Structures are given as C-alpha cells and as structure tokens.
C-alpha cells in the first residue's frame, strides 16, 4: 500500500467527516492552516501532550492549539479556573477585577507594558497597534518584513506570503504597506529617505515564528534604528510572547518595543489578545474625564477581556511567570531537534533538516536542497522556507508521521509544551524513522 492508501485506511472516519465538511465550509476547513490533502484529521479530545482523532488514534500533539498551549492540553490549574468562572458568569458586559489581575501579569512580564488593552484575537491586536501607530505619528505608511505574519486583516496582509496574490485588497490600501526583506541596510535606507512611515512591525524571531530566522543581533539593531529616526517599533509576539521567555523575544534580546501584540499563551488556550506598550500611545484609547472623546482611537469589542479568557489567562500566566514551564518546553524542544537530526543522519535523508528556537521546532524537507541535518535553510527562497520545502515531499512526510502517531502543525512545525516528556521525544524520533523509511520505499528520498 502507498502512504496515501495507508492514511486513508487508518483515518477513515476523518475522511467521511472531511467529505461532509466540504459541503459546509469553504475548502472543507475552518482555518487555512488546517487544510491538508487528501483530507485533514478530525480531533475529538486532548489531554497533556496527546490528542485523539475521530478514529480513536492517539497522536503526540505538536500543534498545541496553534502554539497557544505552552502548558499542554487541559492543565489542571487552567481547567479549574475556567470551571469556577463558568459558575460566576461567562460575559458580564462590564469591567471586572479579574481583568486587572490579568493585565498586571502582562505588565510584570512584558517589557514596556505601561498600559494594556485587551482584544479578542492576535489579528485584532495587530489591527489596533497599527491604528494607534498611525494616530500617534500622523503618518500613513507601515513598513513590514517579507513573510512575517501579523494576522489576516486588510491593513497588514500584503507581504505575508510571497505566493499570495492579495485578492480582495484595493490598490490604494496596498500602497500604504512597504514590504522589505530582513536587511537592515535596506530598511535603514528606506526609513532615512522617507518621512511618512509610522511604524515597523515584525515577528521578533523571524518569519513564520522563526522558520526563517532573523540574523543575529537584528532586533536590537532595528530598535536602535527606529528610535533614532522616530519611527515606532511594533513587536508581534502573538506566537513568541511568554514562550521564548516569560517576557517574550524582546525581553530575551534586551529590547523594549513601543507596542507589543499578544495572544495565544496570553489567554491560556482560550480566545484573547492584547496590545501593550507606552502610556502615551495607549492613552489615545482613553475617553476624557467628562466622558467626551478627545483625539483618540475608537476601540470596542464584545469579547475584550472576556471573563472566561481572563480566568484561563491568569491561571496560565501565573505559572508561566516562574519561567519553569517555558524552560522545560525549550529544553524538550532542543532535545527533539537533536533526536530528529540523529534520525535524518542515520537515514542519510538528503535535504531534510530539523532546527528551531527553544520550544519552536521546524522541519524542512526538499531532497534537492543543499542542507545538512540541523542547518536552518538560510539562503533559500523565502517562499520555499515558509512552505517547509518541496510540497510533494512534505505532504507524504506529514501523512507518514501521522500514521506513526505524530501531528505537526501544517506537517512541518512543532510547538513543544511543558507537558511533553522524554518518552514523547523518543516516540517522535521513532515515528520520523518509520516515516523516512516509507518515503524511501516510494522513491521520494
């Protein structure tokens, strides 16, 4: 049997549900990143580092809620906090003390978080940050880096994906976004020639949560440049916040952004986001003492600081603040990178490599690429790096790994949690060994 035939047989109920979904959802999925050929798996429950699909198969889960679950699925402290809050109410439509506790943890951990405004998602956080930057500076343009992802809204979509045709975006909006590679000289040259750039926004570890890592020292140098030129720096720490370190990538680098966008781990796995940063910038959201708006940015949102998300967020961040969960996940992530590369070397699988930053791990697979195991794919086209290599090889590798009981996000990235243990790393390496054997049997590597 081929890899695909094995996949279709093992995950037969997912196949039936996927057929039904194609008649319900555009493309059969509820999120672009969940699309997969011949069909995605349907998940029924999860606990710790594991999840179970519709056919009852256990998988070691490295999707971890798209990176939101640093503590793993169903951490007892988070579950207890949400259950207790459910009894008190799910939506007050008013202010509540739990939001103050949640914000105080952000201010304690995130550099420069003088004020905090909650949103319902990471996309909303970047929307708000861009509007604040334009309002504060009076400038219309935003400079973003090629391939960096900041949500799907119109104001930042251009440049996120080298293959994206920007369908549905009007030309006049595209003209407000400047897209440059992660090249400090080119960024400096552009900013020095212009006086219309409000802010530079970036993922502070590199495109696609570090799949294309930034050069060493890039973030501090960019901070110095933007400060010199009076351009705001927005760090999108939706993925890296509280994971790379309790204070995010900027805390690790000794950098303080003007505005920081947060989500995912922030809300303990429930929907929630925030913008944190300088008081003089966030002040533009305030309403005057007499209740009348002054020069300000209007911001509403039915689910801002939702009590359930706040309860989960407080429970999660109180644990994250110790630094222990993040350190455990990072150590396990680097053990995973080493174990995967040992398998790749033993199999002499050309063009396949595992690499990463702490608890964020990536696989790149392209038999034609001149890469050694453990080497990040520097110098390759950004589109290929963001895809994770050759689409045909990756599709087969994803299916083969799932047959072996391992689920990577999009088949190529792993978010390691504090719930993952040495046995999970060992089992994942064994699954990769079996997967590479299957690919070799079909002449793919």
Secondary structure, DSSP 4 states (H G I P E B T S, - for coil): --HHHHHHHHTHHHHHHHHHHTTTSGGG-SSGGG--SS-PPPEEEEEBTEEEETT--EEEESSHHHHT-TT-BT-HHHHHHHHHHHHH-S--SS--HHHHHHHHHHHHHSTT-SEEEEESSHHHHHHHHHHHHHHHH---EEEEETT----SSTTT-TTS-TT---TT--HHHHTTEEEE-S-HHHHHHHHHH-S-EEEEEE-TTEHHHHTEEPPTTHHHHHHHHHHHHT-EEEEE-TTTBTTTBTTHHHHHHT---SEEEE-GGGGTTSS-EEEEE-HHHHGGGPPPTTS---S------TTTT-HHHHHHHHHHHHHHTTSHHHHHHHHHHHHHHHHHHHHHHHHT-TTEEEEEETTEEEEEE-TTS---TT---TTS-HHHHHHTB-HHHHHHHHHHHHHTTEE-BTTTEEE--TT--HHHHHHHHHHHHHHHHHHHHTT--
